[in-house]
């Protein structure tokens, strides 16, 4: 910075220039080692730290933005629950606890129309706030408002903020530049390519080696079992002769990385040839030596993403000869484009998170190549095209071999059927409603150019509709990006131990949070298992008594840990007892509004931040307490169960014992009710009523009694009260239903626990539907429209119910 920055005789000007040059130098050098998804995050954190160093950013406002936690939430009733959801209102009340936002929640109702206009704005990150707050708030404080009202626009808001404070160049990362990276290296600093799926820097590396006239002095080795001695020899020879050593795929030889670290620590400019360089490639892995990362020059070069880039990549490898194969060249070209499109769809659905796939699978070009070879074989082998065989092989074997979640298997089967069918042979058959993505009429003489030209006309980013998802999926995706950014910043904040501000120390904030949770918890205390067992004895006729006792035992384990750790932490904060490692970790997590791991380890699955989690726990304890005090509920709040599968088994068991049937012959009918839970006065004769489920990807149309498309910006809606009616030897439904998967939390993915149940999936519910009746991959009645849309139901969201 001292050598390269602009000189000046004025001391202050020189200092400002040095700061500016050094800050941007750090940005450029760090950016080249970050993946695209983290570059804006780094710009934002860099900007915030510069401003905090100059005392231009309030720590309390910063903490609210990244954690949603102020100095104390305002207690104001939601003035418009029809469009202000619980998450939004919770953030607004918390924000009102930040000094500059005092009275925000209280005056929200008075400015309801202005806030509704802001909420509905296409670009709220640049829209004007209501007059009361527009002039009063600075740009960072407006970001806090954006977080509360429209978090899906936080990435755009953050970008605008960085541009305002640091300049345009801090949101335009420099392109991948190998010569610049090489110029920053020495014989003692390895150059490390951080790999991503689909990226291979080898071609760029060899081109650069030729440019530097080193292509004859490169020694390359792909690491793996038994390659250690050879790699050591190449490095030692390279240091003596001044060659470049290119070691690929370090993540595949983890056991040898300790030896690699030892070799790198021994590098010295006194003993190594000045031309020697060590080049490494590796996927990110936790075992990679930190010292090599710290001392090395790190580089990332990700492939372009999106449907268009995916299709372009697939057809870039082809030519007219490769398209004019098989005895049915016309059908082959049409079906190959459909297959390539399916491949792109399968890969790009991952960007929508659990709404796209429960588990983000790493489909790759090998899956496409195998499927393409099979297409050639089957077109040549059969007179008529065997669509069902091709569908099965592609969705179940080639791609399905990677799919480990059986609900995702259903989804990939439905998607495949949309692309391998006779309709794609028709010219200009549309894959989407808008007709943007089509099976084109190609030029018989030059089909390859026809496809490439068509691909170039496609939009750069694809909307959710081509994936079969609702337009709200874009909001879900953007919100997930925003909150993921905040979670990463929070994890760094927790390790740095910073916080507090506004005249309140970090310890005081943590102490207040602990005292608040402890006060709420003491209202309920531990459940008296002996008393509950006396009031609700284990009897043959009523399995729910056993369910209640088991729930009390499970919740008691969590309550016991909380009652022990909350007072201990408060004493440790005051210096009355030693702050051990566990308590220190707990304090850091509470400081950034995360649920302490000690509690999570003995709690039910939840994605809520600590404040919401504590409120949700109190609602669950209240549900169990009222059950004990008032008797078995008329309607069961299924979200309140620690282990809902036991409750479902208990309700089936009650019916089986009442009628003398074997329990394995009993299944549920699912009868949605028109009445709300509060309106139901009597329990059903058989079975149970359940409430508390939330739908994602669709809503329940009460007037029509079927699933319907969500309203704009309506990400989650309440499911109706459902009567789970046990039936003996139930006949499978023929049509008119969607098999709705019910999960505990929004992440959807889970693992099998020791009880044989999933840690997340609860059950299937057949819910009335009238869109695309079909038989699914198991031969059961289903609805393909909602399957593509990823519609699911959940017991718990990221805010308390």
N, C-alpha and C positions, 0 to 999 in steps of 0.2 A: 504494500500500500504506500509506504514512504517513497519507494523508488518510482512507482508507475503513476501515482496520482498527480494531478495538476498542481504545480507549485504556486505559491503566493507569498508576498512580503507581509501581508496582514496576518497576524497570528490567529485571530478568530476565524478568518476565511480559510486559512490553512487547516485548522482543526476541523472545521465543518466539512471541508473537502475530504480529509482523511477518514472521518466517520462515515461519510456517504460512500466513498470508494470501498472501504473495508466491509461495510454492511452489504453492499451489492456483491462484492467478491465472495463473501460467505454464502449469499443466496445462490449464486451461480454454481459454486463448488458443491454445495449440499444438494441442490436440485438435480444434478446429474446422477446422483445416487438414489433418488427417490422414484417410486412408481408414480404414474400420472395422478392416481387418486389421492396422493398425499402432498402434492406440490402446492396446491392452494392452501391446504392446512398449514404447511410450513411458512408460507408467506404471511398468513394471518398471525401465527404465533410470533414470528419475527417482528411484525409490525407492533403487536401488543407489547412485547418485551421492550422494544425501543421506546414506546410511549410511557410504559410504566417506569422505565429508567429516568425519564424526564418529568415524572410526576404528572403526566397528562392523562392518565387512565386510572379511574377509581377502582381499587381492588374489589369492593363489594359489588359494583356493577359488573366487573369482569367475572366474578364468581357466579353471579346470577345468570349471566349469558351462557356459561358453559355447564352449569349444574341445575339451573332452574330453582335455585335456593337463595332467598333473601335473608334479611335479619329477623323475619317473623311475618307469617302470612296474615293478611287482612281477613277479617271474618265478615264477608259480605255475601248476600245471596245472589246467585246467578240470575241476571235480569232477562236473559233470552236463551233458555236451554234448547230451543228449537234449532239454533245455529251455533251457539257457543257451547262446545262440548266440555266435558269435565277436565280434560287435559288443558284446554285453553284457559278455562276459568281458574283452574288451580295455579297456572303460571301467572295469570294476571294478579291473583291475590298475593302470591309470593313476591311478585315484582313490586307490589305496593308497599312491601316492607323495606325496600331500598329507599334511602332518604329522598332522592330526587323524584321518585315516583309516588311520594306520599299522596294519598287521596285518589290514586288512579282508579282503583276498583270501585270506590264510592261514587265517582263521577261518571263511570262507564255508562250507566243507564241513562244519564242525562244526554249523552252524546251518541246514543245507540245507532241512529241513522248514519252518522258520519263513520262510525266504526264498521257498520255493515258494508258501507261503500268501500272502505279500506280492505275489508275481508274478501269482498267479491272482485277487487281490482285484479286485472291481469298481471300487472307488475307492481305489487305492493312495495317492493324494495325501493322504488323511486316515487311512489305515490305520496301525496300530502297527508299528514295526520290530521286529526280533528283540530280546529283552531286553538283550543285550550292548551294543546301540547306541542303543536308544530314549532312555535318559536322558542319554547322553553327547553327543548331537548336538543342535544348535539347529535352528531351522526352515529356515535357508538350507542348512545341511549336509544336512538331509533332502532338500532339493531336488536336491542333487548325487547322492544315492542314487537318487532318482526318475529322474533323467536316465539313470543307468546301467542300471537294471532295467526301468523302464516309461516310456520317453521319450514315448509317446503321451499320457500324462497330464500332461506338462509344462505345457501351457496352463492346465489347471485348478490345478495346483500353484502356478504363478506368480501366478494371480489370488488364491489364498488367501494367498500371501505378501505381496502388495501390500496386501490388506485388513488383515492383521495389523500391518504396519509403518506404513501411511499412513492407513488407514481405508477404509470402503466407498465413499466418494465418488470415490476415485481409480480405481475400476473401473466407474464409471457415468458415461460421458462425457455432458456436457450436450447436449440435443437441438439440432438446427439452429435457430438463432434469428437471423433477419436484423436485427431492431431492435437487438439487442446489438452485432452486428458493425458496424452503421452508426454506433452511438454511439462506437465506438473509432476511427472514421475522421476524416480531416480533408481539406481541399482538396488537400493534398500526398501523401496516402496512397491509392493506388488500392485498390478492392475487387475481389478476384479470386476467381471461382468456378472451382474445379478440377473438371473434368468427369470422369465415368466413363460407361461404356457404359450406355445406358438412362436416364441422368439428364438432365434439362433444367430449369435453374433459372429459365427465362424467365417461367413462369406465376407462381412465387412472387415474382419480382422486380417484375412489374407490379402484383401485389396489394399489395406493400409500398409501391410508388410511389403507388398510389391512397390507401392508408392515410395516407401523409405529404402528401397533396394535391399530389403532383408528377407525376401521370400525364399531365398536359398539357405537362410540361417535360422529357420524356424524349426523347432523340435516339438512336435505335438504328441499328446498322449491322452487317451480317454481313461479316466481313473475307474477302478473297480477292484474286486478281490484279486490279490496277488500282484497288483501293479505297483505297490509301494517301492520296492527296491529299484525298479526301472525309473520311477519318477525321481528318486533321490539321485540316481546316477545322472539323469538329464540335467538336474539343477546344478549339481557339482561341476559337470562339464561346461554348462552354460556360463557359470561364473568365471571359469578359466578361459574359455574361448570367445566370450562375448556374443553368445547366441540368445535368441528369444525362446523361452520355454513356455509352451501353451498347454496347461493342464485342464482338461474338460471334466465337467460333472463332479465337482468335489463332494457334492451332497450324497453321491452314491458310494463314497468310501469314507464314512464318518470315522471309523476306527483309526484311520491313518492321519486324520487332521491334527492330532497332537504332535506327530512327527513333523508335519508341515509347519506348525507353529514354531517348533524348535529350530527348524532350518531357517525360517524367516528372521527369527531373533538373532541368528548368527550372521546375517548379511552385514557386510562392512564395505564401504567405498575403498578401503585400503587393500582389500584382498580380492574384490570382484572386478572383472573387466568393466570398463565404463559403458560398454554397449549392452551389457546383460540386462534383460528384463524378464520378470516372472509374470505371466498372464494366467489368470484363473477364471473359470466359469462355475457358477453354482446357483442352484435354486435357494431361496431363503430357507435356512434351517437353524434351529436354536443351538446346535452343536458346533456351528462354524466358529473358529477361534476369534474372540473379540479383539485381541491384539492385532491380528492381521487386518481386520476391518478398520480399526482405528488408524493404523499406519498406512493402509493402502489407498489407492485411487479407485473409488467405486463408481460403476457406470450401469445405467439401465437403458434398454432399448426395446420398448414394448411394441408388439404388432398393432396395427390399427384395429379398432373395434367397431362393431355394428353389422347389420345385415348386409349392407352394400359392400363393406370391406371383406366380409366373409365370402360372399358370392364372387367378388373380383378375384380373391385368392384362389378359389376353386377353379375358375375358368382360365386364370392366367397360366395354369399348368397344362391346359389342353390345346389342341389345334384341330383343324378340319379333319385330318386323318383319324384322330382319336375319337371324333364325334361320329364319323361315318363307319361304325362297326356294327356287327351282328347282322342277322338276316332281316332285321326290322329296324333299319336306321332311323326312320321317322319316329317310331315309338320310342326308340332308345334315347334320342335327343330330348324328346319331351319328358320322359320319365327321369332322365339324368338331371335335368334342370329342377324337376320337382324334388328329387333326392337331395340335390345341393341346397335347395331352399329349406328342406326339412332339417338338414344338418346345421344351417345357419340359425334357424329358429330354436333348435335344441340348445345350441351354445348361448345364444343371446337372451334366452329366458332367464338365465342366471342373474342378470342385472336387476331383476325385480325381486330378488331375495326369495323368501319362502313362498311368496305368491307365485313365482315361476316354477321352482323346484323345491321340494322339502329339503333336499341336500344338493349343494352346488356341484354337479358332476363335471369331471374333466373329459368331456368328449373331445376327440382329436381327429386329425386327418386320416389316421389309420382306419377308424370306424367308417369314414366315408369311402375310402379306397376299397375296403372289403365289400361294402354294400354295392359299390359300382361294379366290381368284378362279378358278384352274384347276379346283378341285373343283366350283364352281358350273357352269362351262362344260361339263365332261365329264359331269356328271349330267344336264344338259339335252340333251346331244348324243347320248347313247347309251341304248338301251333297257335293256341290262344294264350294271352298273357295271364300267368297265374298270380293275380293281384294279392289274393289272401296269403299265399305262400311267401311272396315278397314282403308283404306287410309284417308277417310273423317273424321272418328271419331278420329283418332290419330292426324292428322295434323291440323284439324280445331277445334276440341272440346278439346281434352286432352292437347295438346301442344299449339294449336292456341288460347286457352282461355287466355293464358298469352301474346299473341302477339297483340300489340296495333297498330302497323304500318301496313297499308294495303299492302305496298310493301314487307314487311317481310312475310306477309301471302302468297303472291305469291311464295316467295322463299321456305318457309317450305313445301308448297304443292308439289313443284317440287322435293325437296330432299326426301320427304316421298315416292313418286312414284318410286324412285330408289331402295327402300328397301322392300316395300311390293308389290311384283309382282311374277309371276310364275317362272321367271328365277332363283330366289334365291334357288329354290328347286333342281336345278341341282348342282351336286357335283363340287366343285372348281370353281363355278361361281365367277368371279372377280368383286369386287366393284370399282377397280381403274385400270387404263391402265397398270400399271406395274405388276399387279397380286399379289401384296403383301398382300392385304386384300381380303380374299376369304370366300365363304360359303363352309366350309370344309366337307369332307366325314368323319363322326364321327364313332367311334367304337360302334356298337349296344349294346354291353354288358357293356360298361363304357363310355357313351357319355360325362359325366361331366368332366372326366379326359382328354378326347380328346380336349374339348374346352379350358380347362385351359392350357394344354400343347401348343396348338396352339397360345393362347393369349401371352404366355411367349416368343414366337419366334418373335413377332411383334416388330418393331423398337420403341425405347424409345420416340422419337419425330416424329410426323407425318408431312410429307411435305404438301404443299398447294394443290397438285393435288387430293388427296383423298376427299378434300372438294369441288372440282370443280373449284378451284381458280387457277390463273396463278402463275407461280413460282415467279413472281415479288412481290406477296403478302408477301413473307418472308421479302423482302426489306422494303415494306410499314410498316410491323409489327415492324421491327427493328428500322426504322427511328422514328416511333411513340414512341417507348420506349425511344430512345435517347432524343428526343425533350421534352417528358413528364418529363424526369429526369431534364433537364435544366429548365423547367418551375417551377418545385417544388423548385429547388435551387434558382431561381429568386424570387419566392414568399418569401422565407426566407431572401434573400438578401435585398429585398425592405423593409421588416419590420425592418431589422437591420440598414438600412440607410447607409450602406457602399458603397464605390465606389471610383472613381477617381484613381489617381496614375499617374505615368509617368510625374510628374511635372504639371499636370492639375487637378484642384480641381473638386469635384463632382458637385458643383454649376456651374462651368464653362462649364462642359460637358452638363448639362441640359440646360443652357442658350443658348449654341450653337445649340442644337437640336431644341429648341423653335424658335430661330431666323431663322433657316433654313426653318422650316415649315411655319413660318409667312411670310417670303419673297416669298415663292412659292404661298401661299394663296393669297397674295396681288396682284399677277399677274391677278387673276380672280375677286376677291372681290365678293360682293353680286350681285345676278341677279336682274336687274331692272324689277320687275313684271309688272308694268304699261306699260313699253316700249314693253316688250315681248307680253303682251296682245294686244297691238295695232298692232304689226307686225304679230301676229298669233292669230287673234280673234277667239272666239268660233263660229264656223259655222257648219251647219248641214252636209255638204259634207266632212269635214275633222276633224275626231276625234283626229288625232295626235296633233293638236293644243292644245287641252285640256290636252293631255298627257304631252306635253312639259311644259305647265304652271304649272301643278301639280308637275312635277319633279323639276322645279325651286324653287317652294315653299318649297318642302321637303329639298332640298340641302341648301336653305337659312337658315333654322333652325339650321342646323349643322354648317354652316359657321359663323353664328352669335355667337354661343357659342365659337367657336374657336377664332374668332376675339376679343372676350371679355377676354377669359382666358389666351391666349398666352402673351399679354402685361402685364397683371396682375402678372403672374408668374415670368416674367423676372424682373419686379420691386421688387417683393417680394424677389427674390434671391439676389438682390442688397441691400435689407434692406430699400427700399423706401416706401413700404406698409407692412401691417401686413400679415404674412403667415398664412392664415386660414386653417382649417381642409381640405377643398376641394382642395385648392392649394397645400397643403403638400402632399396629396394623389396623386395628378396629378404629382408632381415633382418626387415622388418615382416611379411611373409607367413609366414615360418617362426615368428615369435613367436606368431602366432595359428593355427598348425597348418594353414596353407594351402600348397599346392604353389607354389613360385616360378614366376612367369610365364616366366622364362627357360628353365626346365625344361619347362614345359607346351608351349611353342612347338615343341619338337623331340621331344615324347613322344607316346605313344599316348593315345586318349581315356580319361579316368578321372574319377570323381566322388569319389575317396577324399580324406580329409584327409592332410596331409603324412606323418604317422607311418605310417599304413596304406599310403599310396602307396609309401613307401620299402621297407616290408616286402614289398609285392606285387612291386616291381621286383626285389628280391633273389630271389624265387621264380621270376620269369621268367628271370633270368640263370642261375639254377641249372638250369632246364629246358633252356636252350640249351647250357650247359656239359656237362651229362650226355649230351646228344645227341652232342656232339663227342667226348666221352671213351668212351661206351659203344656208339655206333652208333645207327642209326635206331630210335626208340622203338617198342615193341609197341603201346602206346596213346598217342595224341597228346593232350597237355593243350592243348586249343584256346584256353583263356584265356591261355596263355603266348605266343601269337603277336602280334607287333606288327601284322602285316597278315594276318589269317586268310584273306582271300579268295585270296591267292597260294597258300596251302597247299591250299585246296580245288581250285583250278585244277591244281596240281601232281599231286594224287591222281587226278584225271580224266585228266590227260595221261599218267601212268604206264600206266593201263589202256588208253588209246587206242593208245599206242605198242607195248605188249606184244602187242595183238591186231591191230594194223594198221587201226584204225578211225579215221575222221575225229573229231576231238574234239568238234565241234559236234553229233554224234549221241549223245553220252554224257551221261547224267543219273544221279543217285543214287537207289538204293533205301535206305530208312532202316530198319534192323533193331535195335531196342532189345535189349540183352543183359541176361541175368539176373545175370551175374557182375560183381563190382566190378572197377575198373581194376587193383588190385593182384593180383587172382586170375588175370588173363589172362597166359599165359606165351608165347603165340605170336601173331605178327601174322597177319591174314587172308591168304588166297591172293590175293584181289583187293580193292582198296579199303583203307580205314583204319578203325581204331577211334578214336573221340574221346571224351574225358571233360572235365569241368570246367564244364559248363553248369548254370545255376540257373534254376528255374522260378518265375514270379510269377503268382499267381492260381489255381494248381492244384498238384497234386503227382502224382508217378508212383506208381501202385499196383503194386508189384512182384509181389504175389500174383496179381492179375488181369491184369497186363500192359497196363493202359490208364491214361489220365489220370483223376484222381479229385479231388474237392473237397479243398481244403487243410484241415488241422486248425486249430482255434482258435489264434490268435496266431502261426501258422506262416506268415510272410510270404513266405519264400523256401525252396525245397527243392532238393536236388540232382537233376538229370536223370540218367537211366540212361546207362551207356556205350552209344554208338550206333555200329553198323557202317554206315559210308557205303559202300555197295556199288555201284560203277559198273555201269551197264547200257546196252547199245546199243539205241537206238530204244525207250525205255521206254514202256510203255503207261500211260496215266493211271489212277490208282486210282479205283475206282467208288464206294466208300463205306468207312466204318469208320475214318476218320482225321480228325485236326484239322491244318490247315496252320498250324504253329507258327512265328511269326517269331522269328528269332534276332538279337539285337543285341549290340553291344560293351558298352554301359553302359545304366543304368536310365533315362536321359532319353528314350530311344527315338528322338527326332527327330534327323535328320542332314541333311547336304547332299551333293550330288554333288561328288566331288573330281575332280581333273584326270585320274585314272585311269579315270573312268566309274563308280567304285564309290561307294556311300554311305559317309559318314564314320562311320556307326553301324550300319546294317542289314548283316547278314552273309549270311543265306540263309534259305530256307524249309525246315522239316523236317516231313515227314508222320509224325505220331505217332499210334499207335492210340488210338481213342476210341469210345465207345458211347452218347453222349447224344442229340444231335439231328442225325443225319446229314442233310446237305443239299448242294445245289450252290450255291457262292458266286457273287458277282457276275461272276466270270470263267468260270463254268460248270465249276469244278473241285470235286472232292469235299472237303467241309469239315464242320465241326460248329458250328452256330449257338450252342449253349450256351456254348462256350469263347470264341467270338468276342465275344459280349456281355460276357463276364467279363474281356476284355482280356488273356487269357493270353499270356505271352511268355517267351522264354528269353534269358539274358544270360551273357556271358563274364565279366563283372566286376560286383561289387556295390560297396557303400560301405565294405566291410572286406575285407581280404585273404582269399583262399580258404584 
